[in-house]
Amino acid sequence: MASSPSRSTYHHVDSDGAKMWENDSIEERIFSAALICLEGHYNQSPVMGPLSTAKVTGIVSKTLEKTHTFKDVREVLSRNIRVWIWLRRAVCAALCDLNEKALGVRSEPFVQTKFLDITTPEVTALIIKNYAPLKEALQMLNKLMHIARNLLVTTDPEVPQDLSAAIRFDHEVYEAICLCVNVTSKGIDGEMPEDEASRAKLNEITELCKKVLVTSLQQAHNWIAKNDRNKMLFWYKVLIESPDADANPGPEDRHESVLDYPAPRSIHLRDEISNWLKRSSRMCDAAVEICKEYFDAQSTEKKDQWLPHDENLLAWNYYMPPETRAWQPDTYDEAARAVSVWNPEDTDKFEQDRAYGRVSHELNKWWYGARIPNSNDWSLTMYSTIDSVPQRIKECEANLMQRYVPAEPQEEPSDAVGHPVDDGHSHDGHNSDWQGQPSQTIHNYAPEYDEYEEEADDDDSYGEGPMTGLLTEVPNILDPKQIEALHMIVKSCILDSAGSGLTRFGENLQQIRCRVFLATDCGRNLLREMLVFIAVWEKDEQSLIFQISSQIVQAIHENSLVPYAWMALRSPKDIISPAQTVLLRLITYLFRTALFPPKDYNPFPDPKSDDVEKILANDDVRLGKMLNYLYGLFRSRIIPECVALMQIQGEVRKGRLDPADFPVDNWDLERTKDGLVQYLDFLYTVADIYPLRQHLIDYEAVYELLKLLEGLDVGVEKAPFPGTRRNEPPATPSTTASTPQASSSNNPPPPPPPPPISDPPHEFPWTGIKGQVLSILAALLQPPPGQSSPGNPTVQLQILQHNGIVALLNCCLYDDNNRFCRERTQLCLKWLMDGCPDASAFLQNLVSANQGQPVARPPAGSGSVTQSVRIDGVPGEVRVQVRSSSAPAGEVGEVVGDAIAGASLRSRLEENKSRSEELVNDLLALTVVDETSKMAMAPDGDETEDDDFI
């Protein structure tokens, strides 16, 4: 363990002469005095006693109250550079002391702390041992961070923001976040102590760390608010110079690639953003005067190290003659416009970047290839045809069945939408390879499960490789109320509406930070955890976290990076990863709100325009391209994978496959179903928006929907009415009557039944999927808005071509896994028959065939016959006596069991027909059309179909 630093380490010189304090207010003097005492206390030079500690704590608490309540106190303290310096010194000393007492390693001032690789038992024992000083220090640190947060809320926040940046207070914020992540992640993941007192101490320290973490994030949010330089510096520190990121990347080392397109080179991206920060390091005039006055008052021989003047990017504003600077900041007229020039032959990197003017050439080069697919083809034709779907289903089924079979070493599996490696051509049209490749290039469509071991930790399914990033663990630590500041920081950095417009080089810095967010490993990891957070906490659309997350996704869409984000969030174990499911849910919400298309929606750009950036600036074009991409995934990946699983279920039902060989478990199936449900909800939203509905019609979405219905019919047995267990005869009356007798005896009551055992994976019911599919079909079949007839002729023809009527009729039988399917099917059939003679003829022939079949009746003279019948609304089966043909006309059936009163049963029997007869009548009603093509009365006098659905 490192020894405590000496007093001289922190006190090279006290440059605060008496004249510098003579004009200070009482709040400035007393708060500064308390901070000086705190620094000495946490550096153990000297340690305060209980009375002094109580007095200093009271001063800090009173200052916190005043900064929270009085604006004038905030204004005075926030413009005092000495207050900021002593505040940082006190916070730094407290963090060094906390690291030593909680983690066993004392941190050093000005040195970035790393995430520590230490065992949980050691941390737990150390925290419990140092419980009292840890509690006191964390409470004090939280108050100091609160004050630092409050000092940034002033009339002119740019001044305290610049002063805070000049003394590098943001470094202590990063250190506080790192400390809290180190402590809370160890405490949460480790085994809790056995005794109650130790558990209470550990929980209390963990909760205090969470409070410090929240306050630190709030301080960071106030520091970056409406300040592009601070935003970029914060983004640079947490995404590129994260404590667990590679500090010394090689010249060709890159961030993790998504698919085959190369990610930005780490060292180039880092250096170019660093050079932009140097060029954009101008402080506001008021902050410059304050810093210069303080700096000039110091000794010329010894300068205060807490106001950096050597390595600080901002030091040139108040120090450094021009001839001593290693680089020259930009000085220019804000209103002037400049032209960006990239000279690849320039050997001076700083001057090369200065001539380019924009933030990063490496980042822009990556974005040209990573942005929305097929930027050279704006026709919105579907790259994958329906002819390829059956073959892909077979490939998926084969790959699923080989899941546990050891595989030969092979190359990385190709994904659903692969594209070849960079071939060196211009980056302006590079991303055309994401889609549009011929079908023969896709040899291995489905993901190879062979290379993933069965016993692998399930947490790995959320991402590939280590989850690096200073902020990545924060969603796993905080609850929805605490984490709001993190989401607000991300929104403030990337959402276009929160920015300050274009730079003099015509660059939108909000969009640049959004691209950095997705181009870096740390940014993508943070996005993944933020999305999974919504699923874990089950946040609804009205929650603040959901609303901010939707704005973050909107920013990603405005940068044409939703397809890239989708692929970055993929998981090799999942058909749809949890993060992708939440992303699609947010996109669905945006389709109904911010991205709702206008009446004059036109997704096709001007054919004369060849400027991709201008084309992508069109909202309609971006929307159409995103929908094209997402439906391409539905056809090429989602449907083949899900239908393959259903067909394997069908093989088990038919006895051709041992249930033990079913390749996935219930957990995987539930996650797959959640993703499929969300995808169908997205498609229903699109189908319900008339300007977008035509896209699904053009893509022949009917084919995939019918494939789902067919797969469900093959793989899943229809569930009977509630109360009747599958493959088990109902209890007889004698068994039911004997139950109360057993309980009335002297024997003890029988033990409660064991908890229900979940169905085996091969019997997974896919509950509710049919209803969603039928709703989408009905939306596609319906007439345009304002019309009541006829149905959409293109969709009608597509259903007939793909033999969809049979699949629809199969949905009419009752299935408790998909309730109200019969009603949805009737609506589909209504629009299918309306104005389509071929469909009407098909059903008319079907009805005629059914009417020709004799109905079985009891033989004459046989008297009453006892039968078991099922009745809507009555659980189980009811045994009744059916009147024979020779019985008196007024005789009715009697109930054998005592489950329901006779009068009620007779009423239900009279009201409910046989389901097969009722279905025939309904179909006959649908096919009888009068001269005006309106629905007519059915032969038995029922109301028209139009009345049924009003």
N, C-alpha and C positions, 0 to 999 in steps of 0.2 A: 504493500500500500504506500502510495506516495506520501512523503512528509508534508506538513503544512508549510506553505511558503512564508518566508520572513516578511516583516513589515515593509522592508525596503522594496520588495518586489512590486508593491502597489503604490508606494509614495515616493516617487523620484523627487518630486518638488511640489510644494503647495503654492500655486501661483495666485491664489485668491488673497490679494492684499486687502487691507481694511477699506481702502477707497472704493473697492469693487462691491462692497456690501452696504455702503452708506445710504444708497438710495433704494435698497430693497425693502419690500413690505414685510410685516411680521410673519405672514404665511411663508414667504420665501426663506426667511432666516431660520425659523423654527423647523421647517421641513428639511432644509439642508442639514441642520445640526443633527436631526434624527437619522438622516441617511448616513452621515459620517460615523455616528455611533454604530449603526447596523453593519457597516462595512468592517469596522474593527472587530465587532462581535463575531461575525461569521468567519473572519480570518484569524480569530483567536489572538487578537493583538490590540487590546485585551478582550476577554469575554466579560460581558456585562453580568452583573448580579440581578437577582429577581426584582429589586426595586427599580433599578435603571431600565431593565427590560420592560417593566410595566409602564414606566413613564414614556419610553420611546414608542411602545405599542399604542399608547393613548394618543400621541402626537400624529402617528401615521393614520390611525383610525379617524381622527378629527379632520386631517387633510383630505382623506378619501371622501368623507361626508361633504366637505366644502366643495371639492372639485365636482362632485355629483350634483350639488344643489346650486352653486353660485357661478354664474358665467364669468363675472369679473375676476374671480380667483383663478379660474381656468386660463383666462387670457393672460394674466400676469405670470403665472408659473410656466405656462407653455412657451413663453418667449425668453425665458432665463436659461441660457446655455449651461450655467453652472448647475442648475437644478437637474437638467438632463444628464450632465456628466455624473453627478453624485448618485442619481437614480440608477444609472447603468452600473456604477461601481458597486452599489449595494445589492442590486439584483445578481450581478456576476458573483459576488462573494457568497450570496445565499445559494446559488446554483452549485458552486464548487463544494460547499459544505453538504448540500443534499446528495450530490453524487457520491460523496465519500460515505455518508451515513446510510444511504439506501442501497448503493450498488457496490461499495467497497473500493471504488476507484475515484480519486479526486481529480476533477477536471481542471484545466488550466485556462486562465483568461486569454482571450484572443485566439484560442485554438479550438477548432471544431471538434465536438465530441462525436464519437462513432456509436452506432448501435452495438451494445455489448453482448458478447456470446458467453454468458455465464449461466450456471445451472439455477433452476428455480429454488431448490431447498436452501442454497446459500443466500439468495436474496430474501427469502421469507424469514430466515433466522436473523439476518441483519436488520431487517425492518422491525421485527418484534423487539429486538434488543435495543434499538435506538428510537423506539416509538415516541417518547416524550419530546426530544429535540426535533425529530422529523415533523411532528404535528405542529410545533411552534413555528418552524422555519417555513413549512408549506403555507400555513395561514398568513404569515408575513409576506411571502412571495406573492400570494394571490392578491393581497391588498396593494402591493407595489405595482403589480401588473394592471390592476384596476385603475390606479392613478395614472399610469402611463397611457392607458386606453382613453381616459377622460380628457387628458391634456391635448388630445388630437381633435377634440370636438370644440372648435372655436369659430369665430366669424371668418377668419382667413386661415383655413387649415393647412395651406401650403407652407406657411412659416414653420409651425411645429413639425410638420412632416419632414421638411428639409433639415431642421436642427436635429431631429431624431436620426435621420440618415447620416448626417455629418459625424455624429459621435458613434455611429454603428450600433444603435440600440437594437436594431433588427437582429443582430447576431445573438443577443441574449434571448430574443423570442424563439429563434431556432433551437437554442440550447434548452430552453424550458420545454418546448415540444418534445425534443429528443429525450429529456429526462423522464417526462410523463409517460411516453411510449415505452421506454425501457422498464419503468416500474410497474405500470399497469398490465403490460403484456405478460410479464413474469408472474404477477400475482394472479391474473385471471387464468392463465393456462396451467399453472402449477397445482399441486395437491394442497388443499387447505390443511392447516394444523388441526390436530384432534381436539384440543381443549377449546372451550368456548371463548375464553378471554383472549387467547392468541388470535382466533378467527376474527373477533370484534376489532382488535387492533389493526390487523391486516386490512380488513374491509374499510376501516376509517381512513387509513393512509391512502388506500386506493381511491376512495371517493374524493379526498383532498387533491390528489393528483389530477383527477378528472376536472375538478374546478379550476385548477391552474391551467390545464390544457384548454379549457373553454375560454378563459380570460385571455390567454395568449393568442388564440385564434381571433378573438374579438379585437385585440390590440392590432394584430396584423391587418385585419379588415379596415380599421380606421386609418392605418398608415398608408394603405394603397389606394384609398378612395379618391377617384378622380385625379390620380397622379400616375401618368404613364411610365415614368422612369421607375418609380417604386414598384409598380405592378411588374414590370419586366425584371427588376432585380429580385423580387420575391419569387417569381416564376423560375428564374435562373437558379436560385439557391435551392428550392425544394424539388425541382424536376431534373436539373442537370448536375448540380453539385450536392446532391443528397448525401447524407452521412454514409449510406451503404452503397453508393455508386462508385464505379471504378475511377479513382482519382488520377490515374496515369494511363489513359487509353492509348493504344497504338495508332499510328497514322491511318490505318485502314480499318480500325475497329469501328463497328457500327452498333447502333441500337438494334434490338431484336426485330427481325424482319417479319412482316405480315405477308403470308403467301410467299411468292418468289420475288416480289419487288424489293430492291435493297432499301433499307432504312438509311437515314442520314448518318454520315460519319461523325462519330462522337466528338472527336477533337476539333473538327472543322465547325460543327454547330456551336460548341462551347466557345471557341475563340471568336467567332463572328458575333455572337450575342454579347460577349464581353467587350469587344471593340465598339459595338453600338452603344453600350452603357457608358463607355468612356467618352464617346462623341456627344452623348446626350446628357452630360452631367452638370448642366447649368442649374444653379440654385436661384431662387427668387431673390430680389434685391434686398428685402428686409432681412432674410436669413443670412445673406452674405455680410451685411453690416454688423449683425450681432456676432457672428463668428470672428470677423476681422477685429472687432473691438476687443474681444476676449483674447485672441491670439496675439495681438500686438502688445497687450499688457503683460504678457509673460516674459520671463527671462529669455534673452537671446541665446543663451547657452543650453538651457534645458527647457524643452517644450513638453507640455502635458501630453502624455501618451494616450490619454483617454479622448483627446481630440486629434485623431490621426492626421498626419500631414505628409507621410511618405507613400504609403500604399493606398490611402483613401482616394476613391475616384473623384470626390468632391473637393479635395484640398486645393486645387488650382483656383477655386473661387475666392479664397481668402488668404492663400499662401502660394508659394512657388512662383518665382519670376518666370516668364516665358522661356528664357534661355535654359532653365534647369529642368524643364519638363521632358519626360520621355516620349510624350505624345501631345498633340495639340487638339483641344476640344473644338467642336464646330461652333463657329460664330456666323450667324446669318440672319437675314431679315425673315421674320416669321411668315410674312405674306408672300415671299418670293417662292416660285416654283422651280424645282431642279429636275434634271434629267439623270436617270440612273444609267451608269456605264459599267459593264463588267469586263475587266481586262485579265484574261487568264494567264498572260505572260508576266504580269507584275509580280516581282519577288518580295516586295514590302507588303505584308499581309494587312497591316493597319491602313496603309494608303490605298490598297486594293479595295478594302471594304468601305473606306471613305468615299471613293469614287462611285462605288455601287450605291451607296446611300441608304439602301434598305437594310433591314435587320440582318438577314442571313441569306446568302445565295444558295448555300447547301440546303436550307429548309425549303426554299422556293423550288429548287430542282426536285426535291422529294415530292412536294405537293403536286407538281405538274403530272407526276405519274400515279400518285396515290388518290387523287380526287376521283370524282364520280366516273364509273366505268364507261367505256365506249364513247369517249369524247369526240371521236371522228364520225360517229354514226348517230344521227339525231332522229332516225325514223321510228324509234321505239318499237321495232319488231322484236318478238321474243326469240332470243338466241337458241333456246332449247325447244324443239317441237314435241308434240304429244306422241309422235312415233317412237321417241327414245325412252319414254316412261316405262313401258313393260320390260325392256331390257335392263334398265336401271333397277327396277324392283327385283329382278332375278339376281343381279349383282349384289344388291344389299342383303337379300336373303342368304346368299352363299357366304357373304362376309360375316353376317351375324352368326351363322351356324359354325363358323370357324373361329369363334371368339376365343375359345379355350384351347384350341389346338396350337401347339408350339409352331411358330413360323420360322422360316429361314430368314437370316439377316437380309434386310432389303433397304432400299432407299426410303426416304421420308415419304409417307403416303400423300398422294395428291388430293386436294380438297374438291368440293363440288364444282367450284368455279375456279379452275386453275388458269395460270397463264405462264408463258415461258419466261425465262430469265432475260434480263436486259440484254438486248442485242446491240446496244451502242447507238441506236438512232436517236434523233432529237427527242428531248423530253416533252415537247409540247403535245405530242399525241401518243405518249408512251402507254397510257393506261387503256388503250383500245384492246389490249390482250386480256383484260379481265374477263370479258365476255366476247361472244361472237366467234369463238374458235369452233372448227368443225367437230362433229360428234366423235370422229375417230380418234381425236386427241385425248379423249377422256377414257382411259383404260381402266382405271380403278376409281370408280365414282365414290363408293361408300368408304367411310373411314375404316382403317385397318385396326380392329380391336386386338389383333394378335399381340401387338407389342406392349400392351398394357396388362400388367399382372392383375389377377382377380383380387388379391388381398391388398392392393395399393390403397393408401389412405384416401378417403373420399374427398378430403379437402383439396387434393390435387386437381380435382375436376373443375375447380373454379379458375384455374389458370395453369400456364405452362411455365415451369421454372420458378425461381424465388420471386416473391412479391416485394421488389425494392421500392424505396420512396419514403421520404420523411413523413408524408401525410397518409401513406397507404393504410397504416394500421388504425388510423383515427376512427373510421366507421366501425371497426370491430370493438372499439372501446366505449364510445359515447352512445347515448340514447337519442331518440329523435329531437327532443327539446334541446339537448346540449349541442348537437351537431349542426345546428342552423348556421353558425358562423362559417363553417367550412364550405357549405354549399354557397353561401353568399360571397365568399372569397372567389370561388371558381366562376360564379356568374359574373362578378365584377370584372374579372380578368378577360373573359372571352365573349360575353354577349355584346353584340354590336351596339345596341341601344345604350349601353353603359359606358361607351367610349367617348372620345373627344374628336372624332372625325378623322380625316386623312392627314398624313404628314406632307411635307413639301415635296416628297418624292411620290406622292399619290398612294401611299401605303396605309392600310387600316391595321393599326397595332392590335386591336382586339382580335381580328382574324389571325394575325401572326401568332398571338399567344394561344389561340385555339389550335393552330396547327402544331405548335410545340407540344401542346397537351397530348395530342395523338401520335406525334412522331417519336416521343421519348418513352422508354420503358416505364419510368416512374409515373408519367401521366396516364398511360393506358391502365396501369395497375390501379391507380386511384379511381379512374372512371369505373372500372369493373367493381370495385368495392362499394362505390357510391350507389351503383345500380342494384347490387345484391342487397344492400342495406334496405332499400324500399321493399324488396320481397320478404326479407327476414322480419321486418317490423310491420308488414302488411299495411302499408300506408295507402290511403284512398286518394282519389283525385282532388279532394278539397284540402288536403293537408299542405302545409307550407313546403315541406320537403319535396313532395311530388311536384308542386307548382314550380319550384326553383329548378328541379331536375329537368322538367319539360323545357324550361328556357335554355338550359345547358345543351340539351339535345337539339333545340332549335338553332343554337349557335353552330353546332357541328353540321347541321343540315345546310346552313347558310354558307359554310365553307366546302360544301359538296363532299363531305367526308363520312356520311352515314354508312355507305358500303364498306369503307375502310374500317370504321369503328365496329361494324358487325363482324367482320372477319377477325379483328383483333380480339374480340370478346369470345371467340369460339372456344370450345373445349373438346378435346379428342374423345372424351367418354360420352358426350351428350350429343343427341341429334340437335337439340336446341339448348344451349347452356342457360342457367338461371339469369345471368346478366343479359343475354340476348333476349330472353323473354320479357324482362323489364324494359329493355330498350324498345322493343316492339310495342309494348303497352304505352310507352310515352309517345311514340310516333303515332299510334292510333289516336291518342288524345289530341295531339297537335293537328291531325287531319280534321278533327271536328272543331278545332278552335283557330289557332294562329295560322295554320296552313290551309284552311278551308278555301277552295278555289273560287275565283270570281265567276260571274255568269259568262263572261267572254273568255273563259279559260282556253288557252292555246299553247300546248306544250311543244310546238314545233317552231324552231327559230327561223329567222330570215335566211333563206338558202344562199343569199349573196354574202352573208357575213361569215368570216373565217376566224374571227377572234374568239378563242375559246373562253377567255375570261369574261368578255362582254356577254357571250351567250349564257354562261353560267350565272351571270348577274340577274337573269330573268327568273323570277320566282316560279312561273309556270313550267319552264324547262326543267329546273331542278326537281320540281315535284313529280313531273312525268318520268324523269330518269330514275328517281328513287323508287317509284312504284314499279317500274319495269324491272329494276334490280331485285326488289324484294319478292315479286312474283316469280322471277326466274329461280330464286332460291327455293320457293315453295314447290315448284315443278321439279327441279333437279335434285333436291336433297330431302325436303321435309316429307313430301308424299311418298317417294320410293322407300324411305326408311320406315315410315309408319305403316304403310300397306304391307311391307315385308314382314314386320312384326305380326300383323294381323293374320297374314297367310301362314306363318309358323304356328300361331295359335290354332288355326284351322287344321293344320297337320296333326296337332295333338288331339283335337276333338275327334278327328277321324280315326285315331288310333295308329297313325303311321309314324308317330314320333313319341318317344318316351318323354313324359313331362319333366323328368330330371334333366333332360338335355335342352330345355328351353334356355336360350342364351342370356337373358337379362332378368333382373330381379324387380320386385315391386317398386323399389326406390327409383330405379332408372325409368321404369314405365310411368311413374307419377310425374317425374320431371319432363318426360317426353310429352305426356298428355297436357301438362300445364303450358308447354310451348305451343302445342298444336291448338289448344283452346284459344290462346292469345293470337295465333296466326289467323284462325277463323274469325275471331272478333275483328281483327284488322280488315280482312276481306269483306266482312259484312258492312263495316263502316265505309269502305271504298264503294261497295255496290249500292249503298244507300245514298251516296252523293252522286247525283245524276251526271255532272260533267266528267267524273272519274269512272263511272260505270262502264262506259264504252271500252275502256282499256281492258277490263276483265273479259268483256265479250270478244274483243279482238284476240285476246290470248287464249280463247276457248277454255276458260276456267271451268266450264261445265264438266269437261273430261276429268280433271283431277277430283272434283267434288263427287262425281259418280264413282270414281275408283275408290274413294273413301267409303262410300255407302256399300259397295260390293265387298270391300275388305272387312268391314264390320259384320256383314251378314255371314261371311265365311268364318271369321275368327271368334265371334262372340255369340254365345247362346242367349236368346232373348229371355229376360228375367220375367217370371210370372208375377201375378198380383201380389201386393204386400201381404205378408202373413203366411204365404205358402213357400216352403223351402224347396229349392230345386232338387229334383231326384229323390224326394222323400215323401211318402204318402202322408196325408193329413191324419191327425189324431182321431181315433174313433170315439164315439160317444161314451163307450164303456170306460176307455182310458181316461177321458176327461172327468167322468163322474167319480173315478176312484181317487183322484188327487186330493180332494178335501178330506176324505176318510183317513188317508195316511197322516195328514197333519193333525187330525183330532185324536190320534192314539197317544199312548204314553211314551212312545219312542221320541227321541230328540228329532227336531226338523232336519231334513236333509241339507247338506252343505250347499251353498249357493253355486250356481253353474259357473264353470270356468269362463274367463273372458273370451269373447269371440275371436277366433283365429282368422286372420286375414286370408282371403282367397289366394291360392297359389298363383304365381305370375302368369301361367298359361291361361288362367281364367280371368285375366284383367278385363274389366267391363267397358272401359273407354266411355264412362258415363257422360251423357249430354252432347256427345260429338254429333250424332245424327241430327239433333234439333238445330244445331248451328249450321250444318251443311244445308238442311232444308230451308232455313231462313235465308241463306245466301242465294240459293236457287230461286226462291220466290222473289227476292229483290231483283235478280237479273231478269226474270220473266215478266215482271210487271211493266205496264205501259209507261211512257214518259209522264212527268208531272203535269197535272191538269187534264189528263185523259183517263178514262175508265175502261177503255177497250181499244184494240185487241191487245193480246200479249205480245212480247217482243218476238218477231218472226225469226230473227237470227238465232236466238237462244232456243226457240222451239225446234228449229231444224237441227241444232247441235245435239239436243237431247235425243231426238229420234235417230240421228246418225250413230250415236254411241249406245243405242239400246237402253236409254235411261228410264223408259217407262217401267220396265220390269224392276229396276232398282227402286223406283219410287213406290211401286205397289207393295214391295216387300216391307216398306216402312209403315204400312197400314196396320200390321199386326201389333198387338199390344206388347210393349217392352218396358219394363219398369226402370231399366237403365236409361231410357230415352223417352220420358213422358211427353205427352202432347205431340208426339210425332205424327199421329194420324191427322190431327187438325192442320198441321203445317203441310203435310202431304196433300190434303184436300186443296189448300191454297195454291200449291204448285200445280196440281192438276187443273185447277180452274183456269190459271193463266196459260197453261200448256194447251188446253182445249180451245181457248178463246181465239178464234180466227185461224185455227190450224186443222184443216180437214183430215190430214193424214193421222194426226194424233187422235182425233175423234173416231176415225174409222178403226184404228187399232183397239181402242177401248170398247167400241160397240161390238166388235167381234169377240172380245174377251167376255163381255157381259152375256152375249148370246150363248156362248159356249157354257158358261156357268148356269144359265137359266135352263139349259137342256138336261142338266143332271137331275135325276130323281132325288127327292128328299126322303131319307129313311124315317119311317114311322113305326110305332109299336104295332104288332099284329092285332087284327081285330079280335075282340073277345078275350084278350089276355088280361083285362083289368088294369089296375094301376101298376105302374113300373117305378121303382125307386132309382133316382139318378143323382149324381153329384154335379152341381153346376157352379159356375163362378159368376159373381155379380159385381158390377162396378160399385165401389164404395164399401163393399163387405169383405173383410179379410178372410182368406182361406176359401174353402169350398163348403157349399151348403147342400145337404141332402134333402131332396124333395120327392114327392110322389106325383108323377105326371099322369094326367087323365088319359085313359085310352080312348080310341075312336068310338067304342060302344058305350062309354060312360054317359050318364045324364049330362045335358047341356050345361046345367048350372054348377056342375062339380068342378072344383079347383084343387090344385095340389096342396098337400099338407107338409109342414116342415117336420122332419124326423128329429133333428137336433133342436136344442133350445137356445141356439145362438141369436135368434131374432124372432120377433113376434110374427104371427101368421099374416096379419093384415098388412104389415110393412113389407113382408116378402112378396105377397101377392101384388102389391102396388109396384114393386121394383120389377117383378117378372113381366108385368104387363107393359111397363115403360121401356124395358130393355129388350131389344130383339137379339137374335143371334148375330154375332159380329160378322160372320160371313155374309148373311143375308143383307145386313145393313150396308156393308161395303159394296155389294152388287147394286143396291138401290142408289147409293151415292154415285157410283160410276155411271149408272144409267142416266141419272139426272144430269151429269156433266156432259153426256154425249147427245142429249136431246136439245137441239137448237132450232129456234123458229126462224122465220124468214128474215127477220131483222138482226139475226145472229145474237139475240139476247138469250140469257138462260131462262128456260121455261120450267113449268111445274113438272115434278117427277110423276111417274105413273101412279104412285100410291098416294098422291096428294100432299107430299111434304112441301115445305117452303122452298123457295129458290135458293141457289147457292149464294146469290148476292145478299139475300137477307141473312143467311147464316153467318156471314163474316162482317156484318155492319157492327 
